[in-house]
Each structure stands twice: as C-alpha cells, then as structure tokens.
C-alpha cells in the first residue's frame, strides 16, 4: 500500500521542518519572536511525528512490499543560517518552502484517509494539518514584516 511511503515521507518532512525551526531559532536568537516561536513550532513538528507513529506502525504491520519514494526529501535545506536582515528573510523563506511541502503532504494524506475510512488517521491529519497551516501563515507574515527592512532599508 503506497500510503506507507507517504507516512514515512511525512515523518521525514516533519523531522526536517523541526530541525529547520531549531536551526533558524538558534541562528537568529537576536530576534526574540523568531527564537521563541521557532522553538515552539519545532516542538509542534515533533509532536506531529509522535502522533503519527502509531498509525505508521499499524500500516507497516499490514505487510506487503513497501514502495520506494520517488524522490527522498533532502534535509540539507536549512543546515545553517545566514546573517543579517536578508539572511533572516532567506532563512524564513526556506522554512516556508519546507512548511508548504509538509502542508500539502498532510492534504494528500487526508484524501487517502478519507478513501480508507481510517478515522484515526483522519483525526491526526486534521489536527496536525491545522497547526501546519498556522505555521505557514506565521512564516508568511514574518517574511512580510522583514522584507521592507531587508530589501530596502538595510545596506
């Protein structure tokens, strides 16, 4: 069943997003809102992984060959941060790209959960997807706030 591939990919993606949030928090600790919110959002991503784990295990136990991912999500997206206002903007943009990937993957898993009539998976996906949408919204808003200083005022 190919859903196992997407459940594994989601676990990897949430882990990458959590690591990205930690990296940005540590790299831009001079920005208190970025530091504290990124740490909170990283914890949220790790909780998403924990909530999904029993479902991953259940589908893993169903047996059969597991399909290979067509492309593995590379976690190198945010291995280090950049400096200055433009650096913050680019780091937030990288986080946004990864968060959007996570968001659309939740959407795809929700469609599969509906097709399988898997109530447990539906509940987990709806809860986690809602929180991911808030992450995406915060990143977009924070980039909008950072853009004028980074792109116009800073030299």
C-alpha positions, 0 to 999 in steps of 0.5 A: 500500500503506497500510503506507507511511503507517504507516512514515512515521507511525512515523518521525514518532512516533519523531522526536517521542518523541526530541525529547520525551526531549531536551526533558524531559532538558534541562528537568529536568537537576536530576534526574540519572536523568531527564537521563541516561536521557532522553538515552539513550532519545532516542538509542534513538528515533533509532536506531529511525528509522535502522533503519527507513529502509531498509525505508521506502525499499524500500516507497516504491520499490514505487510506487503512490499513497501514502495520506494519514494520517488524522490527522498526529501533532502534535509540539507535545506536549512543546515545553517543560517545566514546573517543579517536582515536578508539572511533572516528573510532567506532563512524564513523563506526556506522554512516556508518552502519546507512548511508548504511541502509538509502542508500539502503532504498532510492534504494528500494524506487526508484524501487517502484517509478519507478513501480508507475510512481510517478515522484515526488517521483522519483525526491526526491529519486534521489536527496536525494539518491545522497547526501546519497551516498556522505555521505557514501563515506565521512564516508568511507574515514574518517574511512580510514584516522583514522584507521592507527592512531587508530589501530596502532599508538595510545596506 
